[in-house]
Amino acid sequence: MPFQEVVEAEGHLIDSHIMENIFDKVVEYSGRFEVEQFRIGRTNSEPSSLRLKVETPDAASLERLLQSLLELGCAPVDTGDALLREVERDKCAPEDFYSTTNHHTLVRHGAKWIEVENQRMDAMIVVAEGRAQCRRLRDLRASDRIVVGLRGIRVVPEAKERDRLAFAFMSNGISSERQVETAVRQTAALVTQAIEQKQRVVAVAGPVVVHTGGVAGLSALIRNGYVQAVLSGNALGVHDIEAALFGTSLGVRLSDGRQEEHGHRNHMRAINAVYHAGSVACAVASGRLQSGVLYECVKAGIPFVLAGSLRDDGPLPDTITDMNAAQDAYAAQLKGAGLVICLGSMLHSIATGNMLPSWVKIVCVDINPSVATKVSDRGTGQAVGVVADVGLFLDLLSKALA
């Protein structure tokens, strides 16, 4: 095998199964490996280090292998500075651009390593004035200089902390009441920890919060200062306001679960009421809206973002129907987040995960266990799942924190 490269990795390689993933990846690409050096970290803070020679039968396989290894934090040795190319047209990157992961990333520039800012997946790295920043394809401008190829790049995957606070309890699907209560206690500890560290707690909520009776729980979290932003779609806002004004959700009475006569039009009446007021904030100010998730957001001065979709009724005047603008609004509220709690919305959970760096913890609560799996499979590996009724979870969490 004439095509070879020496690569190295450092971190909690054994605890986090990174080393075995590296070996498996080499075999997957029909390659061979030879361990040239391996040192085991002997304390919680001391990392392990690995130096490996990898070989493949052809150059193309080696290039693909190096790309996969880079995502595992295993980079070629002595690569020199990262290669930069200039963007010729707005929104058009060179063909060999480097596409980022959501892990801590460093690039070598001017013979020194600099950390990439605004880390997120599926972005380009723009280098200017000694700084490196992630930038989305649509935000590239002519004359930007971006990183291309695989050289001069280091990726640092999130590792399992040997003395970590939580998350082992959520490694598998959770179904029994006792396990849900354990998950709630651990999530409450994560919320408290994030706030103590002056990080933001962001709730990503779907309309199921209303349907399952979770409005009281989420409202209490907002009112008591445990949530600093709410991200959702038009549907949550509509059904939250419908429940507040008419006591129904999708025309079904929340009090007894029976269909309200002519209740099918209540969500449109809710939208109409907000249009008469001018906005959700105006509806609160006028006294028309006196309860619910969005009411608590307005009263507490907590920002909420409602992203529109093709199927929206109305939508509410506060709903952002420009998808690029909605993404920007989500990203702005996720800055400084230490914990994100996703509540019954696969679409918005996946979208949020794509915007987050891997060191921001995500708790994904859904009655469907495949939701958390899909969020994780799409690159948000730090997402952990709690399989539970969203309303029950919010009720228990608000009481645990109270």
N, C-alpha and C positions, 0 to 999 in steps of 0.2 A: 504494500500500500504506500505509494510514493507521496501522497498528499497528507501532510501532517502539520500540527500546530501544538505549541505548549500553552496551556491555559492554567489559570489559578483562580481559586475561590477562597473566601474567608467569611466566617460567621459561625452561628450555631448549626453546623452542617449535619450533625448526627441527630440532634433533638428534633430538628425541623424536616428531617428526611431529605434534605437537599442533596446530600452526597449520593444517596441511592438513586435519586432522580437524575443526577448527572450521568451516572453509570448507565442507567436505563436508556437515556437519550442517545448515548454513543452507540449502543447496541441497536437501537431503533433505526439509526441511519447506516446500518451495516458497517460500522466502524470498529476499531479496536482502541483500547486505552491501556496505558501503563502509568501507574502511580509512581511519580518521581519523588514526591515528598508529601508526608501527611503528619500534621501535629495536632493533637487533641487538646482543646481547652479544658482546664481542670477546675475552673471555678465558674460561678454564674456569669461573671463579667468577661471572662477570658474566652476569646473566640478560637475556633479551630481553623486550620488553614490546610489547603489542598493544592498541590501542583501536579498536573496531569498532562501526559503527552497523548494526543488523540490522532488517529489515522483513519483515512477513508479511501475508497478505491478511485474517487474522481474529485475534481475541484468543486464541482457543483454541490456534491454531497457535503464536502467540507464547509462550504459557505453556509448551507442550510443548517448544518450542525452547529456552527459557531453562533448563528442567530438564535437557535433554541437554547444553547448553553448560556448565552448572554442574559436571557430572561431569567435564568436560574442563578445569576450572580457570578457566573464563571466566564472570565474574560481572557482574551489572548494576552500573553506577557510581552512587555516592552513594545507597545504598539506605536509610541510617539503621540503627537497631537492628533485630535480628531480632525477628519477631513471636512472642510466647509465648502459649500458651493453657493453661488448667488442665485436668488430667485429672479427669473427673467420677467415674469408676468404675475400680477396679483392672483392669488389663489391657485397658483400652479407651481408645485414643487418639482425639483429634479427627480428623475425616475428612481434613483438609488437613495432616496431620503431614508433616514432612520425614523421608524415609527416607535413612539415611546410606550412603555408599560406604566402601570400606576405605582411602581416601586421607586424608592430613593434612587436617583441617577446622578452620576458625575461625568463630566466630559473633561478631557485634557486639552488645555488651550494655553499657549504661551509657556509650555513646559511645566504647568501646574494644574492640579485637579480643581475644578470649580463645581459646586453643587447646582443642579438644575432647579429653577424656581417654578412655582405654580404646577407642580407635578400632577399629571393626569395621563390616562392611557390614550392611545391613538392620536397623538399630537406630534408636531415637529419641534426640534430644538433650535431656537434662534440664538446665535451668539453675537453680542455687540457690547463694546466698551467693557470688556472683562466680565460680563455677566452672561449666563445662559438661562433661557426661559422656554417653557413649553408654550406652543402656540398652535391653535387649530388651523387646519388647512384653509378654511374660509377667511382666516385673519391674516394670512401671509400677504406681504406686500413686495412689489418689485424692489430689488436691491437688498432685501433681507439675506443674511448669510446663515444657512442652516446646515446642521450636521448630516453627513451622508455616509453610507457604508457602516462598518461595524468596528472600526478601529478607534482607539482613544475614548472608549465608552465603558463605564462601569455601572452595573445595576446591583443594588443591594436589596434583595428580597426581605420582606418582614419575616423574622424568625420567631419561633415559640420562645417566650420568656420562661426561664426555668422557675421563676418565682412569680408568675403572672397572677393577676387578680382573678381572672375569670376565663370563660370560654371552653374549658374542658367539659363543663356541664352541658354544653350545647353541641357537642361534636356529632351527635346522632339525632334522629328525629325524636320529638318529645310528644307523648300522647297522654300520659296519665296525669291526673290532677296533682299528685305530689310533685312530679317533675316540673310541671308548669309553675307551681309555687316556688320551686327552687330557682327556675329560670327568672322569675319575677324578682326574687331577692337579689340575684346576681346582677340583673339589669339595673335594679335600683342602686346597687353599689357602684356600677359603672356611671350612672347618671350623677351620683354624688361626687365621684372622683373627677369627672369632667368639669363640673362646676367649680370644685375646689381648685382645679388647675386653670381656672378662668378660660375654659374652652366652651364652645357652644354645643348645645344639644338640639338637634334638628329632627322634627317629626315629618316623615313622608307618609301621607295618609290617603287612603282610597275611600270611596263612598261606603264601603263595608263598615267603616267606623260608625256610621249612622245606623245602618241596617241592623247591626248586632248590639246596639245600645251602648256603644263606646263613647258617645259624646260627653257624658258626664265625667268619665275618667280622664279623657284628653283635655276637657275644659279645666278640670282641677289641676292638671299638670301645668297648663299654661298660666292659670291664675296664681299658682304658688311659685312660679318662677323656675320651673324645671324644664321648660322648653323655650328656646330662643328664636325659633322660626318654624313655620309650617309650610311644606311644599306639597302641592297636590294638583288636581285637575278641576275642571269646571264642575264635574259631577259631585264631588264632595261639597263644594260650596252650595250648589243648588239644593241637595238633599238635607244639608245641615240647616239651611234657612227654611226649607219646607217643614222640617221637624219643629223648628222653633216657632214658626207662625201658625201651623195647622195641626201639629201633633202627628203627622204621617211621614212615611218614607216610602217613595214609589207608590203612594196612595194607600199604603197599609198602615193602620193605626198602631203606633208604637206601644200603646197602653195594653192592648189585648190581642194584637196580631191579626185583627179582622180587616177586611177590605172596607175602606171608607166609601160611602156612596159618592159617586162622581170624583173620587179621590185621584183618579188618573190625571186630572188636570192641575192638581195642587202644586206640582213642581213648576208648571208654567205660571201659576199665580205667584209663586215665590219669586221667580225671575222678574215678573211684571212689577212686583212690589219694590224690588231693588231699583229697577229702572225709574219708577216714580220718585224714589228718594234721590237717585243720582249715582249712588255707589253704596257699597257695603258700609263704609265709614259714615256716610250721610244717613243711612238707615238706622245705625246705632245712635247717632247724634240726635235724630228726630224722635227717638223712642219707639220707632216701628219695630226694630229688632232688639230683643231684650235677653236673648240667651243663645247658646250654641258655641261651636268652636270658633267661627269667625268673629262672633261678638266678643269672646274673651280675648282674641288676638287684638282687636281694635282697642278694647278697654285697657289692655296691658301694654299697648304700644309694640306688640310683637308683629314683625312682618309676616305676611303670608303671600305665596305665589300660586296662582291658579293658571295652569298651562292648558290651552285649548286643544281640541282635537276635531276631526272631521264629523264625528257623531254628536257633537254638543248641541243641546237645546239652548236657545237664547243667543249666545251664552251670556252669563252675567257681565255687566259692564267692567268689572275688575279682571275678567279673564283675558290673558294675553294670547291672542290668536296667531301672532307671528312666532313660528317655532324657534327661529334663531334668537329672537328677543326673549322667549320663554326660557331657552337654555341658558342664556346670559343671566337672567334673573335668578334661576336656580343656582348657578355657579357662584353668583355674588353672595347668596345666603349661606353657601356651604363653606365659605372662607372662615377659617378659625374654628371649624367644627372638630370636636373630639369624639363625638358619638352621634350616630344617625340611627333612629328607630323607624323602620319601615313597617307600615301597618296595612296589610291587605291590598296592596296595589303592585302587581308584577311590573306593569309598564313603567310607572314612576320610580320603582325601586331599582330596576335595571338602568334606567336613565341616570339616576342619581349615582349609582355605583360607578358608572363610566366616568363621572366627573371627579371622583374622589381619589386621593392618594391612598396607598395600601395601609398606611399607619393609622387611618381613621377607622375606628371600630364601627361595625354595622350589625345591628340586631334586626333580623327580618322575621316578623310575626305574621303567620298566615295559617289558616286551617288546612291548606293544601301544601303538603311537604315539598312538592316539586318547585314551588315558587323560590324558596331559598336556594335550591339546587341550581335553578336556572340563573339566578343572580350570580352565584359563584362561578358557574360554567362560562359565563360571559366575561370573565377576567377579574371579577371582584372576589378574590380568594379569601379576603378577610371576613366576608359575610357569614354569619352563623344563624341558624334557623331555630325558631321556636314554633312548634306546631301546636297551635291553640286557637280558640275562638278569640278574635281581636277584641270584642267587647269585654270578655272575661279578663283578658290580659290587662287591658287598660284600667279596669276597675281595681284589680289586685295591685297593679303598679302604683296607681295614685294613692291607695291606702298604705302601701309599704313605705312610700316616700313621705306621706303625711305623718 
